[in-house]
Amino acid sequence: MVVNTGDQVGRIVIGVLGLIALETTLENRQLIVIISDNATAWGSINGIGMLIVEKDLENFEKDPKESEEDYEEVSMIDKIENLEVGLFEIASNESRLKDINCAIEGYFSNITLTSDEDITNEIATACALTAFKLRHPIKMYLDRSTDMVMVGGRHPMKITYSVGFKSDGKITALYLNLLVNAGISEDYSPLIPHAIISCLKKYNWGALAFDIKLCKTNLTSKSSMRAPGQAQGSYIAEAIIERVASFLSLDVDVVRKRNLHTYESLKFFYGSSSGEAPEYTLPAIVDELFASASYFNRLEMVLHFNSCNKWKKRGISWVPIVYEVEPKPTPGKVSILNDGSIVVEVGGIEIGQGLWTKVKQMAAFGLEQLWDEEKKYLLDRVRIIQADTLSLVQGGLTAGSTKSEASCEAVRLACSILVSRLKPLKQSLEEQMGSISWDTLITQANLQYVNLSASTFWVADDTSSYLNYGAAISEVEIDVLTGATTILRADLTYDCGQSLSPAVDLGQVEGSFVQGIGFFVLLILFNI
């Protein structure tokens, strides 16, 4: 039998079946997970391909070119016949489904929910169904374990490549073939190929060609996680570099440095995002990191330690990173209340990355421009409130390490509008009264009906994308008997340009490193 879950109703039904725990049995049958090459033969994520196949294991061999008419379509279980009508009504009313999502997922209410592959659909449907049956409001909270299971984790991949190189380690060509396990529905998966290649291009591959396929399988849909695609792309690049070094019996450090971009090759691979030549700081970052971390001295110490110890071994390595930033449009709104307090709304969602901290600082900075010499410190008066899709209708996505700076720019523009409205009044009052306070200014502005609310919608131009550069060195020790791994030291250097909030950005760099440890060590160790 074949279950086609490519449509909204099919996916919602399956989600609700799991959530309400209806007991069903599959007699002498087992779900076959179709991945890798078989998945692409059965159909891509954007095609009709049916990839949930239910059949006897011993009869699994089948020509992928067989038509779908050879299968029997799945019929609904008798127990849920009465639920079908309600489910179809919910699925057919897109605006109602959006309202449900906003009601139960208010923390992410600025994310526009229009795709039938949104993970929140299952939760929204379960809440709607329960509320309909019980006739009162329902709020659902998932524990972290269930939440992570539903998210599906990062995308597993099968990677094959052909690489050409010279005897000195200089790579001249790379052909990459990727099969990405996207799960049962698209979700974030269509954006993964671009992210992979964007990070893979951190090295000068000479001639680069790639073929990436998204494979539809009967596993949980994969979603976005910090640096989705970029983490995998960087890993692929480093694996290829290390393989070339191993084949040529060369020091991997030599091969890495030999294949770093020049500005000319960087511009060829990244186009306008590469900026001007002085902005390409990666070679300088690497040299500075080597000096500050005493890399070569520590490398000799590692080699000496390994020669003297049989059951414990150490390793030290460095990797560069290039991240392409593509700012997205975002709205901002700044309002000054009668008591002089400042309320700010932005499209970005605060999820621990310090977005609200930066926005608060930017709002205070922007309004302080009213005073040329003596600054009025307004930071304590600023309050950020969570916007929703009614107050800011084009909130957009909080993703791609761009929302903080985009939100700050939108707020800066809104503050500039308010400053232009308040400055003539301030100058007039100062001529009459001398120096005035913030409270006095706002009181007089209210009395004279000055508009104290400004909204903006910042849109990036074609030249707004840019590249971030960084490099890191890690030294680890492994117990070869138990597999216990100890990170002895890590040195990270990151060019963040002019930081909006250095303390926040430092925390983000440290947090990303720790999260990367979890991805590259724990996930691989436990095969999650």
MARVEXZA-267701 format. One record per residue: x, y, z of N, C-alpha, C in turn. Coordinates in steps of 0.05 Angstrom, whole numbers, plus 5000, padded with zeros to 4 digits. Each point is the difference from the previous one (the first is absolute). Layout:
XYZXYZXYZ;...
//
This chain:
501749765000498350245000501850255000;498950214989501550254998498550225015;501350155017498850235013501250254987;498350164988501050244988499550235020;502150095013499850225019500950264989;500150034975500950254988498050225002;497549945007498050215003499650065029;498750225005499650105028498349805016;497949904989498249835015501449745009;501449884981501449755007501950035022;501550225000502050055021498750065027;497850154999498650065025498849755012;498849834983498849765010502149825014;502349974987502149845012500950125026;500350275001500850135025498049965022;497550024994497949975021499949715009;500449814981500049725008502149955021;502450124996502049965020499450145026;498850244999499650165024497749885017;497949894988497849895016500449705005;502349904991500849725007497849804993;499050014976498149794992501649744996;499049785010501449754997499349874973;502049954985499749864975502149784998;499549814983501949784996500649974970;502449914995500849934973500949715000;498249834990500549715002502249924981;502149885011502249894984501250204980;499950265008501050204982502050185015;501750134985502050175012500550244982;500450245012500650234983502849984989;500350054975502650004988500950294996;502450065011501150274997501550014974;499150164982501450034974501750255000;502649974998501850225001502149984978;501850204999502250004982499149974971;501349824985499549984971497249914995;498949815016497349914996498050225002;500450195018498250225004499850174975;502350054988500050174976498749854977;500249745000498649854979497050015003;499149995025497150005005498850284996;501650205003498950274995501250205018;500450244991501250215016497950135018;501050175018498250135018498050184986;500850104977498250184985498249854980;500349744999498449854981497749855013;498949824985497749845010500949775016;502649934998501049755010498949915027;499049755001499049885024502249855014;500850105024502349885013499349865026;497550005008499349845022498949744988;501449795004499249744988499649805022;497849864999499449815020499749734986;501849825004499849744987501849805015;499749744992501649805014502950034994;501749975020502950044996501149814979;499049754999501149814981499450074971;497950164997499350084973500750294993;502150105014500650284997501150074973;501449824987501250074974497850074980;500350244989497950094981501250214982;499150004976500950204980499050275008;501750205005499150275008498350134979;500149914975498550124979497149914999;499349815017497249915000498250245006;497750004988498150225004498649975027;498950225009498650005026497449844998;499049954976497549844998500449715010;502649915002500549735010499649975030;499550235013499649995029497150065007;499249905023497350055010500150245019;498350204995500050245017499049935028;501150145020499249955028497350125005;498349865013497450105008500050075030;498350185008499950095028499049775018;501149995024499149805020497150085009;498449795006497350065007499850185024;501949985018499850155025500150304996;501250094978500350294996498250114978;498149844991498250104979498650255009;499250015025498550235010501850255002;502649965000501850225002500850124973;499549854979500950094974498850274992;497450035004498750244992501250255013;500449975027501250235014502850064991;501649794995502750044990500150134973;498249924982499950124974499250295001;498250065019499150275003502350185009;501549905019502350155011502150044978;500649794985502050024980499250184977;497550024994499150154977499850305007;500150075025499750285008502850105009;501550124981502750085005500250215022;498250204998500150225019499449915028;498149805002499449905026502449855012;501449854982502449855009502250195009;500250234987502050205008499350105028;497450065004499250105026500649805022;499649754994500549795020503049995006;501750024980502849995004500950245017;498950234994500850245016499149975028;497749885005499049975027501649825017;500949774988501549815017503050034998;500950144980502950044997500650305000;498950135019500250295001502950105001;501849845011502850085001501250034973;498949864980501050024973497950114982;498350185011497650094985500850174976;502550104998500750174978500849834975;500249745003500749844978497549944984;499950094975497649954984499749714993;497749895006499649714996498149964976;501249944978498449964976500649734986;502349885007500749754986498849765014;499249804984498749775012502149815013;502550085000502049845013500950115027;498750205010500850125026499549805022;502049975017499849805022497850085019;499450265003498050085019497249914992;499649914975497349924992499049775017;501749815007499049775015499150095028;501550175013499250105026497550174998;499950174980497650174996497549834996;500349794984497749824994499149855025;501949905016499449855024498550195020;501050245002498650195019497250074990;499850054973497450074989498049775004;500949764995498349775003499149965029;501850035018499449975029498150235009;500650244991498350235008497149964989;499949894975497449964988498449795015;501349795009498649785014499350095028;501850145014499550075028498650275003;499950164979498650255000501150205020;502750015003501350215015502950034990;501350225006502750054990502049795009;501849944982502149805006502750124995;501849965019502850084996501849755003;501849964981501749765001502950085002;501449875019502950045003501349734996;502150004983501549754995502450005018;500649775012502549975014502350004980;502450065009502350034982500549754983;499749775012500549754985498149984976;497450045005498049984979500550214979;500750245009500550224982502349944981;502149885010502349944984499449774980;498449815009499249784982498450114976;498250195006498350124979501750164980;502050155011501650174983501649834980;500949765008501249824982503050024998;501350215011502950024999501150104973;502649994998501350084976499749804978;500650084976499649824976502249804997;499549745001502049804993500650024970;502449934993500850024972501849774991;499949944975501949824988501650164980;502650015004501750174984502149844985;500150044974502249884984501350234984;502549994996501450224986502349894984;500850164980502549964985501650265001;502549985008501650235003502649984985;500850214986502550014986502050195014;502549925001502050175015502849944989;501850195006502749984991501749875023;502549944994501749875019500650175025;499750274997500650175022497550055018;497849864993497650035016498050204990;500750144978498150204989497849864986;497550055009497749874988499150164975;499449854978499450134975497149964992;498749795010497249954993498649835020;497450045004498449845018497249964988;499249755000497349934992498749865024;497750105008498749915025497249904993;499449765011497349894996498849955028;497850145006498849985027497149904998;499449815017497249915003499250085029;498050175002499250115026497449875009;500049875023497649885010498250225013;497950084985498350225009497749915017;499549755002497749905015497550014983;497750005013497449964987499050254985;501050245008499050244987502350214997;499550204985502150204993501150145025;498250135015500850165023502250194992;502350005013502250184994501849894978;499649764992502049854983500750144974;498250134986500850134974502250215003;500450115024502150205004502749885008;500049745006502449875009502250004978;499449934975502249994980501550264998;498650224999501450264998501850055024;499149935024501650045024502549825000;499749764991502349814998502150114982;499250084976502050094980501250275009;498450175012501050265009502349975019;499849815019502249965019502249834988;499349824982502149834987501950174984;499150234990501650174983502150165015;500449945026502150145015502849944990;500349784986502549944987499950054970;502250054988500250034971500349734987;497849894989500049744989500850004970;500750224990500650024971497449994984;499449774989497449954986498249855019;497650105005498249875019497449944986;499149755002497449914989498749825021;497450015001498649845021497249924990;499149785011497349904994498849925027;497950155008498849965026497049924996;499249785013497249914998498949985028;497650115003498549975025498349744998;500449825019498749744999497649995019;497749934990497749975017499949725011;499849985027499949745013497849995020;499549775012497849985020501150055028;502050175003501050075026499050285007;500550085025499250275009501250214982;498550214993501050224984502350135015;502050084985502350135013499650304999;501150135020499450295003502650165003;499750255006502350185002501149995029;502649995002501350015025502350204996;501250105021502050214997502049934978;500450194981501749964977499049764984;497549984992499049774985501349994972;501249784994501449974975502950105001;500550225014502750115001501849815016;498949895022501649815016500949764983;498049894985500749774983501950084977;499650244989501750094978502950035009;500450115023502750045011501349735005;498449815011501149735006500849864974;498450034979500649874974502750124990;500250265001502450134990502549905015;499849995026502449915016500649714995;498049834996500549724995501549974973;499350154980501349994974502950095003;500450225014502750115004501849795014;498949885021501649805015500649754983;498149934983500449764983502250064980;500150244988502150074981502750005014;500150115024502550015015501049725007;498149825007500849735007501049854975;498750044978500849864975502850084991;500650275004502650104991502149985022;499249915024501849985023501250285007;498350204998500750275006498850095027;501250205012498850125024497450134992;497849945014497450104993500050315003;501650115018500250295002500950134974;501949874987501150104975497850004979;498549784998497949984980497850205005;499350045025497950205007500850284991;502450085008500950274993500350044970;500949794987500450024971497450044985;497849915012497550024986498150225011;501150175018498450235008499850194976;497850155000499550194978502050224999;500750094976501050274995497550174997;500450274999497750174997498749954973;501649954979498949964973498349755000;500949785011498449755000497650035018;500350155022497750055018497850144985;500750204984498150164985498749824979;501549824989498949824979497949815013;500549905024498249815012497650135014;500450245011497950125016498850254987;501150104979498950234986500150255017;497850154999499950265013500249985031;499349765011500249965029502850035010;502049964983502850015009500950285008;498650214991500750275008502650094988;501350195013502550114990502349835011;502350034987502449845007500850035030;500050255011500850025029498149865019;497649934991498049875017500549705002;501849894982500649725001502149965021;499249935025501849995022500849715009;499149804986500449735009503049935002;501750054979502849945004501350135024;499250255005501150145023499049885026;497549915000498949875024501549745006;500649854980501449745004502850065011;501450194989502750065009499950105029;498150175007499850105027499349785019;498349824992499249775017502449825005;501549944980502449835003501950135021;500350264998501950135018499050015029;497450085003498950035027499649735014;499649794984499549735012502549835001;502350114991502649855000499649734986;498850014977499149754987502449814995;502150104988502149824992501549885024;500350165021501349895025498349785012;497450055000498249795011499949764982;500350034974500049774982502449825007;502350125005502349845007499649865027;498750135019499449885026498149764997;498050034981498149784995501549764989;501850054981501549784988501749865020;501250155018501749895021498349835020;497650115007498349865018499149734988;499350004975499149754987502249794998;502550094997502249814999500649875027;499250145021500649905028497749865013;497650014988497649885012498749804981;499449775011498849794984497050005000;498850065023497149985003498550264999;501450225000498850264997501450144977;498450124983501050154977498850274998;501550194990499150274997500150094970;498350184994499950114973499450305001;501050144981499550294998499550064971;498050174995499250064973498850284999;500050124976498750264996498349994975;497950165000498350024976499150294996;499850094976498950264994497049984995;498750235001497150004994499450264984;498349974980498950234985497049975000;498650215010497149995002498850234984;498349944981498850214984497450105013;499950255006497850135013498250144979;497549935001498150124981497750125016;500250265007497950135016497349994987;497949965017497349984991498450255008;497950084985498450235008498649955027;499850215015498749975026498850275009;497849995015498750255009501050085028;499550255007500650105026498150225008;499350025025498250215009500950105027;500250265003500950135025497850205008;499149985025497950185010500950115027;499550265004500750135025497350065015;499849895024497550035015500050275016;497750065011499750265014502050045023;500749775013501850025023502950014992;500650004974502750014990501349734995;498649785007501049744994499949944971;501749834991500349944971499349704995;498149954983499249734993500949944972;501349774997501149924974498849734992;499249984975499249744988501649954975;500949754997501549924976499049734990;500749944976499249744989501649765010;502350065012501749785010498949885025;500549745004499249865024502449955018;499850075025502149955020499949715008;502149854993500249725007502649945014;501050215014502549965015502550104986;499750114976502350104985500650295006;498550125018500650285007498950214981;498149924984498850194981498850245014;498449955021498750225014502050185014;502249895010502150175012501150194980;500649914976501150174979498050214992;497549924996497950194992499650215021;500049925025499750205022502350205000;502449914996502350184999499850184976;499149904977499850164976497850225003;497849935012497950195004500950235018;501449945022501150205017502050174985;501749884985502150144985498750194980;498049904985498750164980498650245010;498649985023498550235011501950195014;502349905009501950185013501350204981;499649954974501150194980498650275000;497950035016498750265003501950195013;501849905017501950175014502749984987;501050234992502650004986502349975019;499850125023502350005019499349835025;498350115017499349865024498149774993;500849765006498449764993497949945022;497749934992497949915019499949704998;500649865022500149715000497249895002;499049894978497349914998499649705002;502249855004499949714998498049885020;499950115024498249895020497050064994;499550184981497350074993498949824977;501749854988499249854976498949725009;497849934988498849745005499349874974;500849754996499449854976497649835005;498050004983497749825002499949824976;499049765004499949814978497750074981;500750054975498050064980498749754991;497750034986498749774987499350084972;498649824986499550044972497850214995;498850115021498150224996501450275003;501850025020501450255005502250054979;501349794992502150024979499449774980;498850074978498949804982502149874983;502450104998502149894984502549945017;499549855021502249955019502349834988;499349814982502049844988501149795018;502249874992501349795015502350105017;500249895023502450055017501949774994;501950054982501849794990502350124986;502149834996502250084983501950205012;500050045027501850185013499750294989;497650074992499650264988497950175014;498349885016497750145011500750215020;502149965015500850205020500850264987;501849984980501050254988497850124983;498349844987497850114984498050145018;499349885023498250125019501150265011;502650005006501350255010499950224979;500449934975499950214979497250114997;498049825001497350104999499350185023;501049945024499550175023501650264998;502449994989501550244997498650204981;498949894978498550174982497550125013;498649845016497750105014500750225020;502349965013500950215019500850254985;501149974977500850244984497550164993;497849864994497550144994499050165024;500149875024499150135024501950245007;502549974996501950215005499450244982;499449954975499450224981497450145008;498149865013497650135009500450165026;501749905018500450125026502050225000;501950004981502250195001499050294998;498250074981499150284999498750095026;498449825012498750075026502150045021;502049825001502150025020501550274998;500750084975501450254996498350245009;497449984994498250225008499850025030;499849785013499850005030502650095013;502249934988502650085011500450304998;499050124979500150294997498450145022;497949875009498350135020500949925029;500949755004500449905027502949925006;501750004980502749905003500049694997;501849875015500249714998497449875011;499149804986497549865008500549715003;498449875016500249715005498449854980;500549744999498549824982497050015007;499349995026497250005008498650264992;501350225003498950254991499550014971;501949904984499749994971497649844992;499749765011497849824993497350125009;500050125023497550135009499150224981;501850174992499450214981499249894972;501349794993499449874974497149905000;499249885022497249915002498050234999;500750225014498350245000499750124972;502149984984500050124973499449794979;499049775008499149794982502149914979;502449975010502149884983499649704999;500249884977499749714997502549875012;499549855022502249875015500249704994;499149924977500249724992501049994971;502049844994501149984973500449704993;499249934977500349734990501650004974;501749814997501749984976500049714991;500849964975500449734989502650014984;502149905013502750014987500349774980;500850074976500549814979502950024991;501349785000502949994992500250054970;502150144991500450034972501749774989;500650024974501449774987502949975010;501050205013502849995009500349955030;497849935013500049975029501249745010;500149804983501249745009503050035003;501149865019502950015006500949745012;502649985004501249755010501150055028;499649805018501350005026502249795000;502250075014502349825000500749935029;501149765003500949915026501849764997;501349935022501749765000500249905029;500649755003500149885027502149785001;501249985024501949785005499049855025;500049744998499249835023502149785004;500549955026501849795008498549815018;500149744993498449805014501849775008;499049865021501449755009497949785001;500849764989498249774998501249765015;498549885016500749745013499349784980;502049874989499549814978498649755010;500049965027498749765011497050055005;499450235010497250065008498650194980;501650144984498850194982499450275012;500650035026499550255013501650234987;498650214994501250234986500150245018;502350135002500350245016501050234982;498550225000500950244985501950155018;502550014993502050125016500050304997;499550104976500150294995498750064973;498750224999498850104975500550294997;501050094977500450284994498450074975;498450215003498250094979500550294993;500250074975500250274991497850064979;498650225004497750064983500050304994;499850064975499850284991497150084998;499150145020497150085001499650284990;502150134990499750284991499650185024;498150194997499350185022497749885015;500649895023498049855016497950185011;497549924997497750145012500049975031;500949775009500249955029502149795005;502550085006502249815003499549775019;498750065022499549785020498149794988;498050094986498149814988501449844978;501550134983501449864979502049805010;501450075021501949815012498549755010;497850055013498449775009499049834978;499350124977499149854977502249824989;502450114998502349854990500649765018;500050055026500649785019497749794999;497550094999497849824999500049834975;500750124978500049844975502249795001;502250065012502149805003499149765017;498750065022499049785017497949834986;498250144985498049854986501249834978;502150114987501449844980501349755011;500950025025501149755013497849795001;497650095008497849815002499449874974;500150164978499349894974502149804990;502550085001502149844988501049775018;499450015025500949795019497749825008;498150125014497849845012498249874979;499250164980498249894980501249784984;502650024994501449794986500449765018;500750055025500549795019497649825005;497650135003497649845006498349954975;501050104977498749954974497150095001;499550245010497350115002499350124973;
//
